[in-house]
């Protein structure tokens, strides 16, 4: 049998006073512990969310619109690039056809008046020789005509223009003076510079074994 | 009281709890709504974000109508020559059809009037009949974009446009025998288009053209001279091949008659075959070069070996072999080639012997079917070797091959004896030193010297090809066509003979004597300035094929940029 008294006495003694105060709960405390309704914060939160949502919607529609515009631009550019590429291909093809040897020879035949022919070396040589011949002939012809002109001119002294006459007369006078000077003062012609040059020439001639006085 | 208070307290607590529960429920509901809206909002952001990323990354622009685009996508690689000139390319052409069922009677009449004004070349009666029949019919095929636009601008709903990528050839008939053609679905059916079909359709290399070794300018000049030859010598056809002797690159391959590839007509006449690669012919005296070379290679003769008492004719079974002209009785090996002595060639071949001679020709690849970059390849006719066969084949009778193989054999003889593979595809080719040598340098040098004398000496048979500065060497060949009195005249030349760089083969099919042709003899010892000679009744290679070859070399020489020996010395 269980001794219930023993068990009861083993229980800790209850301080009725204390327990009373303990059991008397402060309801204020409890009420304070209930989360207060923060009306300001919730308004702020919902406003923020709404603003964000609206901004997001606007942003998305702007981005979408811009993307569409960009896509249109890209598409247009690509179309024009393709068109340019296509035209370039066509132009290349046209170029190939226009510059084909067949076409060039046809155009040459049509537009060039001269026949282009390859010249061999012997032909060019021959041409050169003939050219030289022609220039020589031309030169002699020119000289001959000049001589004939002069002959004609001097055969009739009266027909010589006065200008030429005075020019020739001046030249004759000059030469006369030079000869006169040489005759009367031969030493004046021989300058130190001239003598030096003459000596050097003679020395070189002697060194090379050439006759010092020509003709001997 | 206590209970009451307790109860009150409890009730109060319960009430506040209830109030709070209601509030929290309201907050919960609001929060759920906000979460839901936020979810939708973020979903939208996510969707648009994904779209933005997709738009920025997407290469295919499938968002807008494709009608605004005119994108040109290559379906097949271009083919270009060695200078990069396009010789085959793809363009978009259009087939235009009409659906008469979409037209009312009045519209049909209007359409006929408009077609008559814009396209006077169209047969309006035919179109009228077809319109009345009511079945779909084609009104124009392979139209250019410009022509298609003319139809399109008419604004008729009955027109149906079918876009077709088509192959076109800007050089028209210049490369007809080489390039071949494609069918309606852009598949190669002949020539290069067929042989390299897979390569030409390689999508990875679609923007890289297929480069050939051919040169449009050289091709044009050679073709032009061959066409002129038809006027001068009245031959029914001709062919020429120009090959680099060191690497086998073919710079020009002409076969006449040719045809315009853009016309797309079906040709069945044999005269239009590629004479150079597919034609198998008996070439005559050009084989004497091989006979002499075989003698030199087998060391049974040298250039100065004298053959005494050569007969004017000899008989072997039913064959009588004669000389083409009266020749001295004693000839050296060199003179046999220079003067083209048939009996002399027989004597040399007899010294060589059947087996060695056969082996030598085999080494030069004259009997096999050549491995080449085209499908149109001929096979030399097989025959049984014997005593008489040796005699006849020594001077090129009763032995056949293709011009391509003949040119290759001459190239091998000219390049120092190295084996080469003719090709029209521009690829990296091994340098000569790394190639297999099949004939000695000594034989090659001796043959080059002899071939030069065939052209340069007065007694040679190819004086007309003695073009100043190009040091041309070569051998003539005149043969009678099988079962015909007509001739096939050939001249194979190597130039510059001192160190050959190119081999040129010119072949005239059935040429006639040219009594009105003005022959211009090149300068020689006898005639330092050359001389002119009008008309000639002889119809041998020396009087036509050589003349044509000479003209060709004169024209192509500057393009080939050979060091012209004459031009390099100062005037």
Boltz contact constraints between the chains, C-beta under 6 A:
constraints:
  - contact:
      token1: [A, 34]
      token2: [B, 20]
      max_distance: 6.0
  - contact:
      token1: [A, 49]
      token2: [B, 34]
      max_distance: 6.0
  - contact:
      token1: [A, 53]
      token2: [B, 41]
      max_distance: 6.0
  - contact:
      token1: [A, 56]
      token2: [B, 41]
      max_distance: 6.0
  - contact:
      token1: [A, 60]
      token2: [B, 44]
      max_distance: 6.0
  - contact:
      token1: [A, 60]
      token2: [B, 48]
      max_distance: 6.0
  - contact:
      token1: [A, 64]
      token2: [B, 48]
      max_distance: 6.0
  - contact:
      token1: [A, 67]
      token2: [B, 52]
      max_distance: 6.0
  - contact:
      token1: [A, 67]
      token2: [B, 55]
      max_distance: 6.0
  - contact:
      token1: [A, 71]
      token2: [B, 55]
      max_distance: 6.0
  - contact:
      token1: [A, 75]
      token2: [B, 61]
      max_distance: 6.0
  - contact:
      token1: [A, 75]
      token2: [B, 64]
      max_distance: 6.0
  - contact:
      token1: [A, 79]
      token2: [B, 68]
      max_distance: 6.0
  - contact:
      token1: [A, 79]
      token2: [B, 69]
      max_distance: 6.0
  - contact:
      token1: [A, 82]
      token2: [B, 69]
      max_distance: 6.0
  - contact:
      token1: [A, 82]
      token2: [B, 70]
      max_distance: 6.0
  - contact:
      token1: [A, 82]
      token2: [B, 71]
      max_distance: 6.0
  - contact:
      token1: [A, 83]
      token2: [B, 70]
      max_distance: 6.0
  - contact:
      token1: [A, 86]
      token2: [B, 70]
      max_distance: 6.0
  - contact:
      token1: [A, 86]
      token2: [B, 72]
      max_distance: 6.0
  - contact:
      token1: [A, 89]
      token2: [B, 72]
      max_distance: 6.0
  - contact:
      token1: [A, 96]
      token2: [B, 86]
      max_distance: 6.0
  - contact:
      token1: [A, 96]
      token2: [B, 170]
      max_distance: 6.0
  - contact:
      token1: [A, 97]
      token2: [B, 170]
      max_distance: 6.0
  - contact:
      token1: [A, 100]
      token2: [B, 171]
      max_distance: 6.0
  - contact:
      token1: [A, 101]
      token2: [B, 216]
      max_distance: 6.0
  - contact:
      token1: [A, 101]
      token2: [B, 217]
      max_distance: 6.0
  - contact:
      token1: [A, 101]
      token2: [B, 220]
      max_distance: 6.0
  - contact:
      token1: [A, 120]
      token2: [B, 468]
      max_distance: 6.0
  - contact:
      token1: [A, 121]
      token2: [B, 468]
      max_distance: 6.0
  - contact:
      token1: [A, 121]
      token2: [B, 566]
      max_distance: 6.0
  - contact:
      token1: [A, 122]
      token2: [B, 523]
      max_distance: 6.0
